[in-house]
Amino acid sequence: MGKIREKLSKSFDFTRRDIYLFKRLWNTALKKYVVSVFIAFGFMLISAGGEAYSLSLLKPTFDKAFFEKDHVFMGWIALQIIGVFFLKSMALYAHVYIMGMTGLKATREMQIRVFKKFLDMDLAFFGRQSFGRLSTLFSMDSAVINAVLQSFFTKFAKDILTIIAMVCYMVYLSPQMSLIIFVLLPAIAFPLASLGRKYRAIFGKTMIIHENFTTFFMQILQSIPVVKIYGKEDFEKNKAHKVLSGLLKIEKKGLKISARSRPIMETLGGFAIAGALILGAAQVSSGIITTGDLVAFLAMLFACYRPLKSLSGTFIQMQTAMKGTERLFSLLDKKAEIFDKKNAVELSTKKAKISFKNVDFSYHQDGHKKKVLQNISFEVPAGKTVALVGISGGGKTTIMNLIPRFYEVEKGTIKINGKNIKDLSLKSMRKHMAFVTQDTMLFGGSIAENIAYGSNDENVRHEDIVQSAKHAAAHGFITKFKNGYKENVGERGGRLSGGQKQRISIARALLKNAPILLLDEATSALDTKSESVVQKALQTLMKNRTTLVIAHRLSTIINADKIIVIDDGKVIEQGDHNELLKKKGYYSKLYQMQLKKKEKNATK
């Protein structure tokens, strides 16, 4: 008894959770379409009623048309059948079309909502999520609305209504024989609830594997040259084979669970029909019911069996939809860690002073904390250029990422013009910044569109785009393309070289004309000639702008107003180029190493 109570408790908890998810999905995405849903529901009632009515015509057909040989009445029955089937077909058409359109609209709206949610989240969120998970959330889980509409409002509800209509008529024909149905339904419901709970758990596991494989697949596609140069084709094939073999094993379990509903339905259906035949024959012999009653009842029972059997499959389908709904709301419930305060101040300035005071920062990943900045303090005076130097991994890029609040400081403060950046509106603050990263990011589209992306003006002039490209030493190679500024750069700028992509990125930053300029290895992918041209353009751009520069090639930041040396997340030296050379410290050693390397390369 204890085990039975435990199973019943789990089933009820499971059902309550489904009801909660369904209510939330209704209130979130479907409530606005309540009129369309009810109209479609009305057409479904017509269809279900028509099916029951068409079978009810078997009773008068046998009792009057066949046994009494009333041919006129037979013709009337035939006309009714044609009319009912026509009405049912029109109702089905209207229902399918209305529900289909409602599903498409609701799905599109949910996808827009998910997309907006992605854009509202901070960088830390994306660092914790795989590409596969984010892709699945947008493409598959957002489509659960349509799946719920199709599985519940179309299949499930139609089958339930059909069963109700037929059971009502069966009770009218023979209350005693109808008891078979009331015994059959609970015998079907409890096993299905148990199977549904198990299938949902299996489906959750398959989704995780699908996400991981999607991420793996995208990484391979983006790294094909690396795979081929190192001859790792077989290695990657074996990895894919192992993952997909594991997926197959789990999907087999799901298939077994799904298939178990079939023998349950078939066996119980067989008992129901056999019982109805025995009891019905006895009632016909006793004169309680007519032959027409028995034929109509059996036809109804057979007709009930089809939607009952369909319900088992639909119930399993609904579990996949409910699992997707769980995942969807898990995303929508997440809150961005970085957001505007209630009374955030709008930043509006043409000159900006940036100051760091006792700033600490750590990255959090998979429950682990990694400290990367400790007690960072420095100032970037308005209109001046400050360079961050040091070995890779020292925390320079992290410092730069903290200024636009891509991440939140753990301790200390960052201020712009004396105001804590936490008190400033994110949008207005970032509007005052132009950022060129070491990992160049371009969007699929034309060169002009990518440069124009940096403008705060949606109606940016083509002349301004060209001017920015000229300053970034990009105009020359752009005009060599067949389509010039209309040339498509390909996915992620794949049709351009690294240097070309970086110059377009610089042109984009130049076009923004922001008072704060953040340059993270902005010239790292340029050849010596292009770098010289771009450096001159950047020097012009940096005049009277607050500029923070990261550069490994120290020759590019000699003229900076201040150089800050970062090592292991700490500021170890500050000063201009000449001051730091005189100190003969870390910067001086780094500079001498690069100078010797340059001289050595020149003598080759």
C-alpha positions in Angstrom: 0.0 0.0 0.0 2.9 2.3 0.8 4.3 2.0 -2.7 0.9 2.6 -4.3 0.4 5.7 -2.2 3.9 6.9 -3.2 3.2 6.4 -6.9 -0.2 8.2 -6.6 1.5 11.1 -4.7 4.1 11.4 -7.5 1.4 11.3 -10.2 -0.6 14.0 -8.4 2.5 16.2 -7.9 3.4 15.6 -11.6 -0.2 16.6 -12.7 -0.2 19.7 -10.4 3.1 20.8 -11.9 1.7 20.4 -15.4 -1.4 22.4 -14.5 0.8 25.2 -13.1 2.9 25.2 -16.2 -0.1 25.2 -18.5 -1.8 28.0 -16.6 1.4 30.1 -16.8 1.8 29.4 -20.5 -1.8 30.4 -21.0 -1.4 33.7 -19.1 1.9 34.4 -20.7 1.4 33.6 -24.3 -2.1 32.4 -25.1 -4.6 34.6 -23.1 -4.6 37.3 -25.8 -5.8 34.7 -28.3 -8.7 33.6 -26.1 -11.3 34.5 -28.7 -9.6 32.6 -31.5 -9.1 29.6 -29.1 -12.8 29.5 -28.1 -13.9 29.9 -31.8 -11.7 27.0 -32.7 -13.0 25.1 -29.7 -16.5 25.7 -30.9 -15.7 24.2 -34.3 -14.1 21.2 -32.5 -17.4 20.7 -30.6 -19.2 20.6 -33.9 -16.7 18.0 -35.3 -16.9 15.8 -32.2 -20.7 16.1 -32.1 -20.9 15.3 -35.8 -18.8 12.1 -35.3 -21.0 10.9 -32.5 -24.2 11.8 -34.4 -23.1 10.0 -37.5 -22.6 6.8 -35.5 -25.9 7.2 -33.7 -27.6 6.8 -37.1 -26.6 3.1 -37.1 -29.5 2.4 -34.6 -32.4 3.6 -36.8 -30.5 2.2 -39.9 -30.7 -1.3 -38.4 -34.0 -1.1 -36.6 -36.0 0.6 -39.3 -34.2 0.7 -42.6 -32.9 -2.8 -42.6 -35.4 -4.9 -40.7 -38.5 -2.9 -41.8 -37.0 -2.4 -45.3 -38.0 1.2 -45.4 -36.0 2.5 -48.5 -37.3 6.1 -48.2 -36.0 6.2 -44.6 -32.7 4.7 -45.8 -32.3 7.5 -48.3 -33.0 10.1 -45.6 -30.3 8.4 -43.4 -27.9 8.6 -46.3 -28.5 12.3 -46.9 -28.0 12.9 -43.1 -24.7 11.1 -43.2 -23.5 13.2 -46.2 -24.6 16.4 -44.5 -23.0 15.5 -41.2 -19.7 14.5 -42.8 -19.6 17.7 -44.9 -20.4 19.8 -41.8 -17.7 17.9 -39.8 -15.1 18.5 -42.6 -15.8 22.2 -42.7 -15.6 22.4 -38.9 -12.3 20.5 -38.9 -10.9 22.8 -41.6 -11.8 25.9 -39.6 -10.5 24.5 -36.4 -7.1 23.4 -37.9 -6.6 26.8 -39.7 -7.5 28.9 -36.7 -5.4 26.9 -34.2 -2.5 26.7 -36.7 -2.5 30.5 -37.2 -2.8 31.1 -33.4 0.1 28.7 -32.8 2.3 30.4 -35.4 1.6 33.9 -34.0 2.1 32.9 -30.4 5.3 31.1 -31.3 6.7 34.1 -33.1 5.9 36.3 -30.2 7.5 33.9 -27.7 10.7 33.8 -29.9 10.8 37.6 -30.0 10.4 37.5 -26.2 13.3 35.0 -25.8 15.4 37.0 -28.2 14.8 40.2 -26.2 15.6 38.3 -23.0 19.0 37.2 -24.5 19.8 40.8 -25.3 18.8 42.0 -21.8 21.1 39.5 -20.1 24.7 40.5 -19.2 27.9 38.9 -20.4 28.2 36.7 -17.3 25.0 34.9 -18.4 26.4 34.0 -21.8 29.7 32.9 -20.3 27.7 30.2 -18.3 25.6 29.0 -21.2 26.6 26.8 -24.2 25.8 27.8 -27.7 23.7 24.6 -28.0 21.5 25.5 -25.1 20.9 29.0 -26.2 20.2 27.8 -29.8 17.7 25.1 -28.5 16.0 27.6 -26.2 15.3 29.9 -29.1 14.5 27.4 -31.9 12.9 24.5 -30.1 11.7 25.5 -26.6 10.1 28.7 -27.9 8.0 26.5 -30.3 6.4 24.6 -27.3 3.4 27.0 -27.6 2.6 25.6 -31.0 3.2 22.1 -29.7 0.9 22.6 -26.7 -1.8 24.1 -29.0 -1.5 21.2 -31.4 -1.2 18.4 -28.9 -3.6 19.7 -26.3 -6.2 22.0 -28.0 -6.3 20.0 -31.2 -5.6 16.3 -30.5 -6.1 15.9 -26.8 -9.2 18.1 -26.5 -10.7 16.8 -29.7 -10.3 13.2 -28.5 -11.7 14.0 -25.1 -14.7 15.8 -26.6 -15.3 12.9 -29.0 -15.1 10.4 -26.1 -17.5 12.5 -24.0 -20.0 12.8 -26.8 -19.9 9.1 -27.6 -20.0 8.0 -23.9 -23.1 10.2 -23.4 -24.9 8.4 -26.2 -23.7 5.0 -25.0 -25.2 5.7 -21.6 -28.4 6.7 -23.3 -28.4 3.4 -25.2 -27.4 1.1 -22.3 -26.4 2.4 -18.8 -25.3 -1.1 -17.8 -22.9 -1.7 -20.7 -21.6 1.9 -20.3 -20.1 0.8 -17.0 -17.3 -0.8 -19.0 -16.1 2.6 -20.1 -16.0 4.0 -16.5 -13.9 1.0 -15.4 -11.7 1.4 -18.5 -10.8 5.1 -18.1 -9.0 4.9 -14.7 -7.3 1.7 -15.7 -5.8 3.7 -18.6 -5.1 7.0 -16.8 -2.8 5.8 -14.0 -0.4 3.8 -16.1 -0.2 6.7 -18.6 0.6 9.2 -15.9 3.4 7.0 -14.7 4.8 6.5 -18.2 4.5 10.2 -18.9 6.6 11.1 -15.8 9.3 8.7 -16.9 9.3 9.9 -20.5 9.6 13.5 -19.4 12.7 12.7 -17.4 14.2 10.9 -20.4 13.4 13.7 -22.7 15.2 16.2 -20.4 18.3 14.1 -20.7 18.1 13.9 -24.5 17.8 17.7 -24.7 21.0 18.2 -22.7 22.9 15.8 -25.0 21.4 17.6 -28.1 22.5 20.9 -26.7 26.1 19.7 -26.0 26.3 18.1 -29.5 25.1 21.3 -31.2 27.8 23.2 -29.4 30.4 20.6 -30.3 29.2 20.6 -34.0 29.4 24.4 -34.3 32.9 24.4 -32.8 34.0 21.8 -35.4 32.5 23.8 -38.2 34.3 26.9 -37.1 37.6 25.1 -36.6 37.7 22.9 -39.8 41.2 24.3 -40.8 42.6 23.3 -37.4 41.0 19.9 -37.5 42.4 19.2 -41.0 45.9 20.6 -40.4 46.3 18.4 -37.3 44.7 15.4 -39.0 42.1 15.0 -36.3 39.2 14.0 -38.6 39.0 10.5 -37.2 39.4 11.7 -33.6 36.4 14.1 -34.0 34.4 11.4 -35.8 35.0 9.1 -32.8 33.9 11.8 -30.4 30.7 12.4 -32.4 30.1 8.7 -32.6 30.4 8.3 -28.8 28.0 11.2 -28.1 25.4 10.1 -30.6 25.7 6.5 -29.5 25.0 7.6 -25.9 22.1 9.7 -27.2 20.7 6.6 -29.1 20.8 4.6 -25.8 18.8 7.2 -24.0 16.3 7.6 -26.9 15.8 3.9 -26.9 14.7 4.1 -23.3 12.3 6.8 -24.2 11.0 4.8 -27.2 10.4 1.8 -24.9 8.4 3.9 -22.4 6.4 5.5 -25.3 5.7 2.1 -26.8 4.5 0.6 -23.5 1.3 2.6 -23.8 0.3 0.6 -26.9 0.0 -2.9 -25.3 -1.9 -1.3 -22.3 -4.4 0.3 -24.7 -4.7 -2.8 -26.9 -5.2 -5.2 -24.0 -7.7 -3.0 -22.1 -9.5 -2.3 -25.4 -9.9 -6.0 -26.1 -11.4 -6.6 -22.6 -13.8 -3.7 -23.1 -15.1 -4.9 -26.5 -15.3 -8.6 -25.4 -17.3 -7.5 -22.3 -19.6 -5.4 -24.4 -20.3 -8.2 -26.8 -21.1 -10.7 -24.0 -23.3 -8.3 -22.0 -24.9 -6.8 -25.2 -25.8 -10.2 -26.6 -27.5 -11.1 -23.3 -29.5 -7.8 -23.3 -30.6 -8.3 -26.9 -31.8 -11.8 -26.0 -33.7 -10.5 -23.0 -35.3 -7.7 -25.1 -33.7 -5.0 -23.0 -32.1 -3.4 -26.1 -32.6 -3.9 -29.8 -30.1 -5.2 -32.4 -29.7 -1.6 -33.6 -28.9 -0.5 -30.0 -26.1 -3.1 -29.8 -24.7 -2.3 -33.2 -24.7 1.4 -32.5 -23.1 0.8 -29.0 -20.4 -1.4 -30.4 -19.7 1.1 -33.2 -19.4 3.8 -30.5 -17.1 1.7 -28.4 -14.9 1.0 -31.4 -14.9 4.7 -32.3 -14.1 5.5 -28.6 -11.2 3.1 -28.7 -9.5 5.1 -31.5 -9.3 8.5 -29.7 -8.5 6.6 -26.4 -5.5 5.0 -28.2 -4.6 8.4 -29.7 -4.7 9.9 -26.2 -1.8 7.8 -25.1 0.4 9.1 -27.8 -0.8 12.7 -27.4 -0.1 12.4 -23.6 3.5 11.5 -24.3 3.8 14.3 -26.8 2.5 16.7 -24.2 5.3 15.7 -21.8 7.9 16.9 -24.3 6.0 20.1 -24.7 5.8 20.5 -20.9 9.5 19.9 -20.5 10.2 22.5 -23.1 7.8 24.9 -21.2 9.8 24.2 -18.0 13.1 25.1 -19.7 11.5 28.2 -21.3 10.2 29.6 -18.1 13.5 28.8 -16.4 15.1 31.2 -18.9 12.4 33.9 -18.7 12.6 33.8 -14.9 16.3 34.7 -14.9 17.2 38.2 -14.0 20.1 40.2 -15.4 22.8 40.7 -12.7 23.6 44.1 -14.2 20.7 46.6 -14.6 19.8 50.2 -14.2 19.0 51.5 -10.7 15.5 52.9 -10.2 16.7 56.5 -10.5 19.6 55.9 -12.9 21.3 59.1 -14.1 21.6 59.9 -17.8 25.2 60.5 -18.8 25.6 63.5 -21.1 29.1 64.8 -21.6 31.7 65.6 -24.3 34.6 65.0 -21.9 34.9 62.1 -19.6 37.2 61.3 -16.7 37.5 57.6 -15.7 38.7 56.6 -12.3 39.2 53.1 -10.7 39.5 53.0 -6.9 40.4 49.8 -5.0 38.7 47.6 -7.6 38.6 43.8 -7.1 37.0 41.4 -9.5 36.5 37.6 -9.8 35.0 35.4 -12.5 32.5 32.8 -11.3 32.2 29.6 -13.4 30.6 26.3 -12.4 30.6 27.2 -8.8 34.3 28.2 -8.8 35.6 31.6 -8.1 38.7 32.9 -9.8 40.1 36.3 -8.7 41.7 38.2 -11.6 41.9 41.8 -10.3 43.1 43.0 -6.9 43.0 46.6 -5.5 43.2 48.3 -8.9 43.4 52.1 -8.7 44.2 54.6 -11.5 42.7 57.5 -13.4 42.2 58.3 -17.0 42.0 62.1 -17.2 39.5 63.7 -19.6 40.9 63.9 -23.1 44.0 61.9 -22.2 45.3 58.5 -23.3 46.2 55.7 -20.8 47.8 52.4 -21.9 47.5 49.1 -20.1 50.5 46.8 -20.7 51.6 43.4 -19.3 51.7 39.8 -20.2 48.6 38.0 -21.4 46.2 36.8 -18.7 47.2 39.6 -16.4 43.7 41.2 -16.3 44.0 44.1 -18.8 41.0 43.1 -20.9 38.9 42.5 -17.8 39.7 46.1 -16.7 38.4 47.3 -20.0 35.3 45.2 -19.8 34.4 46.7 -16.4 34.2 50.2 -17.8 31.0 49.7 -19.8 29.7 47.4 -17.0 29.9 44.2 -19.0 30.7 42.7 -15.6 30.1 44.1 -12.1 33.0 44.9 -9.8 33.3 42.8 -6.7 34.8 45.5 -4.6 35.7 49.2 -5.0 34.3 51.7 -7.5 34.6 52.9 -11.1 33.5 56.4 -11.8 33.0 58.6 -14.9 33.2 62.3 -14.1 33.0 61.5 -10.4 29.8 59.5 -10.7 29.7 55.8 -9.9 28.9 53.9 -13.1 26.4 51.9 -11.1 24.4 55.1 -10.8 24.5 55.8 -14.5 22.0 54.6 -17.1 23.6 51.7 -19.0 22.3 52.9 -22.4 23.4 56.5 -22.0 26.8 55.5 -20.6 27.6 53.0 -23.4 26.4 55.5 -25.9 29.5 57.6 -24.9 31.9 54.7 -25.6 33.5 53.2 -28.7 35.1 49.8 -28.3 37.5 47.9 -30.6 38.3 44.4 -29.4 41.1 42.0 -30.2 38.5 39.5 -31.4 36.9 41.3 -34.3 33.1 40.9 -34.5 31.4 41.5 -37.8 27.8 40.7 -38.7 26.6 39.1 -41.9 25.7 41.9 -44.3 27.5 44.6 -46.3 30.6 46.4 -45.3 28.6 49.7 -45.1 26.1 48.1 -42.8 28.9 46.9 -40.5 30.5 50.3 -40.3 27.1 52.1 -39.9 26.5 49.8 -36.9 28.7 52.1 -34.8 26.5 55.2 -35.5 23.9 56.4 -33.0 22.0 57.8 -36.0 19.9 55.3 -37.9 20.0 57.5 -41.0 23.8 57.7 -41.1 25.1 59.3 -44.3 27.2 57.2 -46.7 29.7 60.0 -46.8 30.4 59.6 -43.1 30.8 55.9 -43.5 33.4 56.4 -46.3 35.2 59.1 -44.2 35.5 56.7 -41.3 36.8 53.9 -43.6 39.4 56.3 -44.9 40.7 57.2 -41.5 40.8 53.5 -40.6 42.9 52.7 -43.8 40.0 50.6 -45.1 38.7 52.6 -48.0 41.5 51.3 -50.4 40.7 47.6 -50.1 36.9 48.2 -49.9 36.8 50.0 -53.3 38.7 47.1 -54.8 35.7 44.8 -54.2 33.2 44.4 -57.1 30.4 45.8 -55.0 32.5 48.3 -53.0 30.8 49.2 -49.7 27.8 46.9 -50.6 30.1 43.9 -50.6 28.8 41.1 -48.3 31.3 40.2 -45.6 29.9 36.7 -45.1 29.0 35.0 -41.8 31.1 36.6 -39.0 33.1 38.5 -41.7 34.4 35.2 -43.1 35.1 36.6 -46.6 37.6 39.1 -45.3 41.1 38.8 -44.0 41.9 39.4 -40.3 43.4 42.7 -41.0 40.5 43.8 -43.2 38.0 42.8 -40.5 39.9 44.8 -37.9 40.1 47.9 -40.0 36.3 47.8 -40.5 35.9 47.4 -36.8 38.1 50.5 -36.3 36.0 52.4 -38.9 32.9 51.4 -36.9 34.4 52.9 -33.7 35.5 56.0 -35.6 32.0 56.6 -36.9 30.6 56.5 -33.4 32.6 59.6 -32.5 32.3 58.8 -28.8 34.1 60.8 -26.0 35.5 57.5 -24.5 37.5 55.2 -26.7 38.4 51.7 -25.7 41.1 50.0 -27.8 41.9 46.3 -27.0 44.7 45.3 -29.3 43.1 47.4 -32.1 46.0 47.0 -34.5 47.0 43.4 -33.6 46.0 41.9 -37.0 47.5 44.6 -39.2 50.7 44.4 -41.2 53.4 47.0 -40.5 52.3 49.4 -43.3 48.6 49.3 -42.4 49.4 49.6 -38.7 51.4 52.8 -39.4 48.5 54.3 -41.3 45.9 53.3 -38.7 48.1 54.5 -35.8 48.2 57.9 -37.4 44.4 57.9 -37.7 44.0 56.6 -34.1 46.4 59.4 -32.9 44.1 62.0 -34.5 41.0 60.2 -33.2 42.4 60.0 -29.6 43.1 63.8 -29.4 40.8 65.3 -26.8 39.2 61.9 -26.1 39.5 59.8 -23.0 41.2 56.7 -24.4 42.2 53.4 -22.7 44.5 51.3 -24.9 45.7 47.7 -24.5 48.7 46.9 -26.7 51.4 44.2 -26.5 53.6 46.0 -29.0 54.9 48.8 -26.8 56.0 50.8 -29.8 52.3 51.7 -30.4 51.8 53.3 -26.9 55.0 55.2 -26.4 53.2 58.5 -26.7 50.4 57.6 -24.2 50.0 60.2 -21.4 50.3 57.4 -18.9 51.2 53.7 -19.0 49.9 51.4 -16.4 51.7 48.0 -16.0 49.4 45.1 -14.9 50.8 41.8 -13.6 48.8 39.1 -12.0 45.8 41.4 -11.6 47.7 44.1 -9.8 49.0 47.5 -10.8 52.8 47.3 -10.3 54.0 50.4 -12.2 52.5 53.7 -13.4 54.0 56.6 -15.4 54.7 57.8 -18.9 57.2 56.0 -21.2 60.3 57.9 -20.1 59.5 57.7 -16.4 59.0 54.0 -16.6 62.3 53.5 -18.5 64.1 55.4 -15.8 62.7 53.2 -13.1 64.3 50.2 -14.8 61.5 48.0 -13.6 59.1 45.6 -15.2 58.1 47.9 -18.1 61.8 48.8 -18.9 62.7 45.0 -19.1 59.6 44.4 -21.3 60.5 47.3 -23.6 64.1 46.2 -23.9 63.1 42.6 -24.8 60.8 43.9 -27.6 63.5 46.3 -28.8 66.1 43.5 -29.1 63.6 41.3 -30.8 62.8 44.0 -33.4 66.5 44.7 -34.0 67.1 40.9 -34.4 64.3 40.7 -37.0 65.7 43.7 -38.8 69.1 42.1 -39.2 67.7 38.9 -40.8 
